[in-house]
Amino acid sequence: ALIALCDVEANYLLVLAYQYTDITSVTLLDAFTVPCVMLLSRVVLGTRYLRRQLAAVCICLAGLSLLVITDAFQRPMHERQPLPWLGDTLALVGAALYS
């Protein structure tokens, strides 16, 4: 039941994120699921990862961080997407719940 609740909440948050930011940001930020799954598998299952895999996760997180920073500070505000940082946050939380 907890897994179903997390899945429903993740879907809700991602759909809600579309109201605050654009579809490109939501789609790219959904990639945050992969680092979350890797962290959970390390903690719960004790999985070990190669340095190459950890480097790839760091590149992924760096790209996601740059996207959030760009949305929050450098993108001109549009009337259709009034709070892009909020949409990015909702997308990240939704992606984390998917894991």
N, C-alpha and C positions, 0 to 999 in steps of 0.2 A: 504494500500500500504506500510505503514511503517513496519507493522508486516511481510509482505512478504520479504521486503528488509533485515530485521534483520535475518530472517530464511535463506535466500540465503547467506548472509555474514557469518553467523555462520557455515553453511555447508562448505563454501569455506575455512574458517580459520581452521576448523578441518581437512579437507583433506590436507591443506598446512602443518599442524603440523606434519603429518606423515613423511614428508621429513626431519624433524629435530630431532625427538625423536621416540621412539619405540611405538608399538601399545598398550603395557601395560600401559604406562604413559598416552597416549591419552584417553584410555578407562576409566582409574581411574579418570583422571582430568575432564572428562565429568560429573562426579558426582557433580561438582561445581554448576550445574544448580539448585539443590535442595536448597542450602542456598540462592542463588539469588532469586528464586521464593518466598521463605519465607520472604526475605527482601522486595521485591516488594509488596507482599500481606499485609505486615505490614504497609508500607507507603501508598499504594493506597487504600486498603480496610479496614485498621484498624484492621486486624486480630490479636488476642491475642494468644500467645503460652504458653504452660505449661513449667515449668522449665525443665522437662524431655526432651521435644522437643528441647529446647534451648541448653541443655547439649549435646544432640545428634548432633546438628549442630556444636557445638564447637569441638567435637571429629572428625567430618568429616573434618572441616577446619584444625585441627591439623594434621590429616593424609595427607591431600593434601599439606600442608606446608612442611611436612617431605619429601614427594615425590619430590617436586620441589627442595628442598635443596639437596637431594641425587643426583638428576639428574644433578644439576648445579656444585656440588663440588666433589662428591666422585665417581661417575661413570667414569670408564676410557673412554676416547674419542674413538669412533669408526669412521671409514671412512664413514660408511653409515649414521650415525647420528652425524654430525659435531657440531651442536649447540643444545644440548638437552634443555637448558634453554629457548631458543627461541621457540622451539616446545611446551614446557610446557606453555609458555605465550600465544601462539596462541590458544592452547586448552582451557585455562582458559577464554580468551576473547570470544571464540566461544561458550563456555558453558554459559557464562553470557548473550550473545545475544540470546540464545535459550529461556531464561526466558522472 
